Each structure stands twice: as structure tokens, then as C-alpha cells.
Amino acid sequence: MRILTGQSKGKKLKTPRGRSLRPTSARIKKSIFDILGSEVLGTKVLDLFAGSGNLGIEALSLGAASCVFVEKNPATAGIISQNLRSLGYTERSRILDFDFRKALSMLSAENRGFDLVFVDPPYEFYEKTGSHELACDIRSVVGEKGVVVIEHPSGNMINSEGFNVRTRKYGGTSVSFLRRLD
């Protein structure tokens, strides 16, 4: 897996081993950042279910001001830390290695309003939790003009309450872009 754009273009990322992770493909990642375009520059980013940190690190490479990575697996969070160190992004980042609900609660209490939120949970998450709860939880940390980018199985509908939603389909994977209505 490599950084596709920005100051770290072409640099390789370490990735966790195992079948439990499903990294965003290069094709989908390129499409996401083509759609976001210059909106990434100077933003405060939240990368939920971060895995290797692929999406948040791409945003940092494109000039995001900062990124908080949430990854509950300590070994995987360690890989994010290694990637950030190797690219020189540790000063602009923070890693929370616990469950996304705890992280969102903490970030909400800190009154953090993120401009860009990436959400890429394991697909089994949608079977257990559903998108309604996820959208409600995330709403508390999305800034006034924030964008939420959710990667999900194409058959799943994303709850759009309080958001304007635009979805792109890539085979069995869809990416929904949610923008706050208020």
C-alpha cells in the first residue's frame, strides 16, 4: 500500500497482517481524494476504524492540519504510529487505541469539531450495529461544514438523518459522502 498524492506520494505504508482488515483499495482511495479535492487542505481529520492509517495519512500528505486515528487493536495502532514516524507526521497526529464509541465520547467532550471524518469499519460491523447508530454517534464530532466519508458494502443504506448524502458505487463497495444540513 502506498501514498498516492501529496508530499509523501509513492511512500510505502506498513500494513497489519491478517484477514480481519480490509484496506481501502488504491482505486477507491484515489476516487475519494479526487472528489474531496482541495477540501482536504488545512482540515482537522478523524480516521475511525483506522487500520493502517491509510486514509488519514493520505489526508496528511495532502496538507491536512491534523489527524486523530482511532484503532482499537493496540498492535494495529502501533503500525499507524510507525507509519506516522517514518513519514514525519507525528506532530500533526494523535492515536486513540480504544473502541470508536469511547473515542467519539471523549472527542465530543473535548468539543472537537472535525472537518473531515473517514469511517471504514469491518463490514461485519454493519450487520451488528447498523448505519443509523453510527451516523448518530459521529454527528457529535462533525464540524459545521464537515464531511463524513463512509466506506460500506454496496447493499447497505447509510442513515442520512441530518446529512445530505452522495454515494458512489465500486462493485461490492460503496462510498457515501455525508455533509451536514445545519
C-alpha positions in Angstrom: 0.0 0.0 0.0 1.4 3.4 -1.0 0.6 7.1 -0.6 -0.9 8.2 -3.9 -0.7 12.0 -3.7 0.8 15.0 -1.9 4.2 15.4 -0.2 4.6 11.7 0.6 3.5 10.4 -2.8 4.9 7.0 -3.6 6.0 6.2 0.0 5.0 2.7 1.2 2.9 2.1 4.3 3.3 -0.8 6.6 0.1 -2.8 6.9 -1.2 -5.1 9.6 -1.2 -8.8 8.8 -4.3 -10.9 9.0 -7.7 -11.3 7.4 -9.6 -9.1 9.8 -8.6 -5.9 7.9 -9.9 -4.8 4.6 -7.7 -1.8 3.4 -9.3 0.7 1.1 -8.1 -0.1 -2.4 -5.9 2.3 -4.3 -8.7 2.8 -6.9 -11.3 3.8 -4.2 -8.8 5.9 -2.3 -7.9 7.8 -5.4 -11.6 8.4 -6.2 -12.3 9.6 -2.6 -9.5 12.2 -2.7 -10.3 13.2 -6.3 -13.9 14.0 -5.1 -12.6 15.9 -2.0 -10.0 17.8 -4.0 -8.8 20.9 -2.3 -11.2 20.5 0.6 -8.5 18.4 2.4 -6.0 21.3 2.8 -5.8 22.7 6.3 -8.6 20.4 7.7 -8.9 18.6 11.0 -9.3 14.9 10.2 -10.7 12.0 12.1 -9.9 8.5 10.8 -12.2 6.0 12.6 -11.5 2.2 12.3 -8.2 3.4 11.0 -6.4 0.1 10.3 -3.0 1.1 8.8 -4.0 4.7 8.8 -4.2 4.7 5.0 -6.9 7.4 4.6 -5.8 9.7 7.4 -2.2 9.6 6.3 -3.2 10.3 2.7 -5.0 13.4 4.0 -1.9 14.5 6.0 0.1 14.1 2.8 -2.3 16.4 1.0 -1.9 19.1 3.7 -4.5 18.3 6.4 -3.6 20.3 9.5 -4.0 17.3 11.8 -5.5 13.8 12.1 -6.8 11.7 15.0 -6.6 8.0 14.3 -9.0 5.7 16.2 -7.9 2.0 16.1 -8.9 -0.3 19.0 -6.3 -3.0 18.2 -3.1 -2.0 20.0 -0.8 -3.9 17.6 -2.5 -2.2 14.6 -2.4 1.2 16.3 1.4 0.6 16.7 1.7 0.1 12.9 -0.1 3.5 12.4 2.5 5.0 14.8 5.3 3.5 12.8 3.9 4.9 9.6 3.5 8.3 11.0 7.0 8.4 12.4 8.5 7.2 9.1 6.7 10.0 7.2 7.3 12.7 9.8 3.6 13.2 10.7 3.7 12.5 14.4 3.5 16.2 15.4 0.2 16.6 13.4 -1.4 13.4 14.6 -2.8 11.5 17.6 -3.7 7.9 18.0 -6.5 6.6 20.3 -6.3 2.9 20.7 -9.7 2.1 22.0 -13.3 1.5 20.8 -14.8 4.1 18.5 -17.7 4.8 20.9 -15.3 5.7 23.7 -13.2 7.8 21.3 -16.2 9.7 20.0 -17.4 10.3 23.5 -14.0 11.6 24.6 -13.6 13.8 21.4 -17.1 15.2 21.8 -16.4 16.1 25.5 -13.2 17.8 24.2 -15.5 19.8 21.9 -13.6 18.6 18.8 -15.3 19.6 15.5 -13.7 17.7 12.7 -13.8 19.0 9.1 -13.3 15.5 7.6 -14.2 12.2 9.1 -13.3 8.8 7.5 -15.3 5.8 8.5 -14.2 2.4 7.3 -15.3 -0.3 9.8 -15.1 -4.0 9.1 -18.2 -5.0 7.0 -19.5 -7.2 9.8 -20.0 -4.0 11.8 -23.0 -3.1 9.7 -24.6 -6.5 10.4 -24.2 -6.0 14.2 -24.6 -2.2 14.6 -26.2 -0.7 11.5 -25.6 2.7 10.0 -28.2 4.6 12.0 -26.3 4.3 15.3 -23.0 5.1 13.5 -24.3 8.3 11.9 -25.8 9.5 15.2 -22.5 8.8 17.1 -20.4 10.6 14.5 -22.7 13.7 14.3 -21.4 14.9 17.7 -17.8 15.4 16.4 -18.5 16.7 12.8 -17.8 20.4 12.4 -20.3 22.8 11.0 -19.2 22.3 7.4 -17.8 18.9 8.0 -17.8 16.0 5.5 -18.1 12.3 6.6 -16.8 9.7 4.2 -18.1 6.2 4.9 -17.0 3.1 3.0 -19.6 0.4 3.2 -21.0 -2.7 1.5 -23.0 -1.6 -1.6 -26.1 -3.3 -0.3 -26.2 -1.2 2.9 -28.0 2.1 3.1 -26.4 4.8 5.2 -28.7 6.8 7.5 -28.8 10.3 6.2 -30.7 12.0 9.0 -29.2 15.5 9.3 -27.0 14.9 6.3 -27.0 15.4 2.6 -25.7 12.1 1.1 -24.0 11.4 -2.2 -23.0 7.8 -2.8 -20.6 6.3 -5.4 -20.6 2.5 -6.1 -17.5 0.5 -6.9 -18.7 -3.1 -7.3 -19.4 -4.6 -3.9 -18.2 -1.4 -2.1 -19.8 1.9 -1.9 -18.5 5.2 -0.6 -21.0 7.7 0.8 -20.2 11.4 1.3 -22.3 13.0 4.1 -22.5 16.7 4.5 -24.2 18.4 7.5 -27.5 20.1 6.7 -27.5 22.5 9.6 
